[in-house]
Amino acid sequence: MAPTGNFTEAQAAAVKTVTDRFIVTTERLQKIAEQFVLEMEKGLDHQGATVAMIPSFVSGRCTGEEKGNFMALDLGGTNLRVCQVNLLGGGEHTIRQQKYVVSEELKVGPMRNLCDFIADCVDSFLTENGTGGNETLQLGYTFSFPILQTAINRGVLKQWTKGFNCSGAVGKDVTILLQDSFRRKNINVNIAAIVNDTVGTLMAYAYKHPNTTMGVIMGTGFNASYYEDMGKVKKWTGDKNQEMVINMECGAFDCERRVLPMTIYDNKLDRESINVYQQYYEKTVAGMYLGEITRNALLDLVDQQILFDGHSSRELNRNWSFETAYMSTIEVDETSDLSDTGHILESVLNVASTTLADRQIVKEICQAVGLRAARLASCHIAGVMKHTGKVGEECIVAIDGSLFEFYPNFEKNMGQALSEILGEQARSKVKFDLARDGSGLGAAIIAMIASKN
Ligand code: GLC
């Protein structure tokens, strides 16, 4: 990606130094995938490993014939979603859903307040949709954080991720906390299952495509799940004669910093995050972080007087002000004067004035950060395929999340990186499918399976 056009020599050299830091070579991709396999094995072997490899208690495959009316909740992305799902069989379903904004205050306040808020949302959903009656409703609770499950409806929060940091939750069973709020407010709902969003996505896609291999989230956060043969899971003391979905919690991969290529911009982000030294893999891939990495790189160029004539703005100086969505807009900006990019910089971020060269530089930095994210994101898929001995076999990866859905060329760049790791032939057998909003449906299916048992 050589700097083009109107750059001065000094600009070209400085921009190249920054973008070079984001290059991930084929050799590095292969090394990351190999390390990933080792870390998966550690997680399956014992408790407390970096990649937690959490058994989800969801065993057996979907047939698509599951039927019935179930509620689902989805907490952990940008919004809280309350859904009512009617499973019709034949792989068909209908869904009614409502989104609610979770305020920044609730995300870091007492857990009791968050649970009461969720209960209020469920209450108003039931009132509006006229679904509250005498019968207890069964609910699948998608709670997209690392929880150590002890049963399909029991899970203790290990730690918070993605900007949540409520007090009084870590080490507690989050289903009991929410069930308490339901009880206090006389809401006749039973939490039948607690579900990670990756597991919900896998099950939702499998409702129509029973041979789905993995469920992946590439949105605000980043994580994946897949089917494991429990006979191979040393730490598992239950029935070994079954397959079960494993929530990998792979965003935590490489917190030892063995293989991920971390730049000074990543380090700055980490230091200023609320979960320092954690979730390194997630912090290089997920939508919550890419804008901030880009902002850090831009400010480096401002400080070198390469960009914006050495002048930042109050907005650009503010942590997290550069949203990942801006990067998407900038990457697809094909106007001759990069006017969409200019609009974001000048009207949204209040940079006093920008030249065409400035806008080109910003675009190149976005491309470098976005390309690195997509390339790194392919490594865990390669890792799962190697571990399960599926390299060269058909493999359907169901993916949900705004990054995968909307970020320009994300899928293409991931595919390219996967072929560099596994070879073109093996890559051609892997299908990335968009599984939009799957976790609501998935949680309902899992609630059904749980309440049947
Ligand atoms: C974070 C959470 C994980 C979730 C992912 C995607 O990595 O720890 O549980 O699946 O985000 O939402």
Boltz pocket constraint, residues with backbone or C-beta under 6 A from the ligand:
constraints:
  - pocket:
      binder: B
      contacts: [[A, 76], [A, 77], [A, 143], [A, 144], [A, 145], [A, 146], [A, 161], [A, 162], [A, 196], [A, 197], [A, 198], [A, 217], [A, 220], [A, 221], [A, 222], [A, 223], [A, 224], [A, 249], [A, 251], [A, 282]]
      max_distance: 6.0
